[in-house]
Amino acid sequence: KVILIFLGISSLIYALSSKSANILNLNGKIAIFGNEPHTFVGIQTKNQVYKIVNAKSFNLQDYQDEVVKLKAILIKEGKPGFPAAIEVVDFNNN
């Protein structure tokens, strides 16, 4: 568990320090996407669905069907049939 936290923090620091880091400010509805056993927590914006790779860190599954504001780092670009992946840095449900 400590190793996972360390890897998460180090990847976040690397992404934040990288000049190519893509910081996103997103407004949208939290939802569970996919079919068992391939489900994921994501955010549906006006234009796109994003897979939230660290949703458990913020307990975002508890905010299903609620509109939230997220500040996130784009981890992986989306492709047809596959959503873009993000890592949440800040979360606001007001």
Beta strands, then each sheet from edge to edge (+ up, - down):
strand 1: 23-35
strand 2: 38-44
strand 3: 49-52
strand 4: 67-76
strand 5: 84-92
sheet 1: 1+ 2- 3+ 5+ 4- 1+
end
